[in-house]
Amino acid sequence: MALDSTDLNICQHAFDAILLKLNIARNTEDAEKIAAMVIELYRQGVHDENQLVKLVGVK
């Protein structure tokens, strides 16, 4: 499933919020793992930005 600009925008906002919440820099391996998790959850049907943050941002 290809993501359109709206989908990517939601994922980007969730990703940014998670990095901020967990104090993780963008150019790290942890950030790459978080990005992959956000995209995977989105593809599985989690389309709410806040829900993505809650599911991925738990440490």
Secondary structure, 3 states (H helix, E strand, C coil): CCCCHHHHHHHHHHHHHHHHHHCCCCCCHHHHHHHHHHHHHHHCCCCCHHHHHHHHCCC
